[in-house]
Amino acid sequence: MLEDFLAEKARAAAGRGHPAEVVQTVRDFLAAGGKRIRALLCVMGWHAAGGHGDATSAVRVAASLELFVAFALIHDDIMDDSASRRGRPAVHRVMRARLGEGARAERLGAGGALLVGNLALMWAQELLHSARLEPERQRLVHGLYDAMLEEVMYGQYLDVMGTGRGADDIETALRIIRYKTATATIERPLQLGAAVAGAGEAVMDTFTRLGLPLGEAFQLRDDLLDVFGSPDGACAPGLSDLREGKRTVLLALGLRLADPVQRERLGHLVGRADLEEREAAEARDILRTTGAREQTERMIASRYEHALRVLDRAGFPQAADRALRGLATRATQYTS
């Protein structure tokens, strides 16, 4: 469905003389991979809430979420000046490469990527509107979608502006996760699928109790993977979060648990754009020896266990329950 939608956008662009590379950039971004977890959860939410028969409306909402994610990640990479995404150059870096070298190319490349991201969001909304729903369900779906957009914007603002008492402020780091990731990754996709099925308030509340801890665990796992990689080698240790000085729970815990010497050293290492692997290894060692890595793992485990308890009480249909448990495992234990 999503490919058909973008193919139609490509035909429309060609017919109107619009730049063909815009649609192709979005296509390439989506084709680069990703877990598709939001779209899957949307359809699972529909099934769990009693959806049956023709799933076209739920699939359209799910496909819309993939375009929403493209918008959010393209913009996030611009703000972080990330070099890559999903093993490929970030969109703003691709745009900049087309324009040559220098500050002007960098500025215009970021502007071009910003507009591509904006179009992805507009197309997400267009695809959302194409889901044929009765008026009451449509109002609920659109209200949830609007809430998701607002929450992500507030989370991104907190992340960009560095709001909080300091880099060791664990509660602010968790607040950023809740707004920027937890709601949009798990809670809202589940609720959107349920809303398409006509679910009541009780199901929506269950998905909040399930979705927020799972969404937090998903981001905590991502933060660990970015710094330490995965034990199975599927994900290599990275430098991006350490170079950026990203306000993660992992870093906040490390600073909170560190002794004065370790804290000073972390403050010197983290947030340096020229950080090299040798220095990154030293930062990782501090995060390990302070117990920050282990405590982050415990936070993931406790949220996963909470999610399973919610599912134990939810009484969802067997197939939906099994799928949601599998996705809960995938969201908290993935390695790449």
Secondary structure, DSSP 4 states (H G I P E B T S, - for coil): -HHHHHHHHHHHHHHHT--HHHHHHHHHHHHT----HHHHHHHHHHHHTT--S--HHHHHHHHHHHHHHHHHHHHHHHHHT-SEETTEE-HHHHHHHHH-SSHHHHHHHHHHHHHHHHHHHHHHHHHHHTS---HHHHHHHHHHHHHHHHHHHHHHHHHHHT-SS-TT-HHHHHHHHIIIIIIIIIIHHHHHHHHHTT--HHHHHHHHHHHHHHHHHHHHHHHHHHHH--TTSSS---SHHHHHT---HHHHHHHHH--HHHHHHHHHHTT-TT--HHHHHHHHHHHHHTTHHHHHHHHHHHHHHHHHHHHHHH---HHHHHHHHHHHHHHHH---
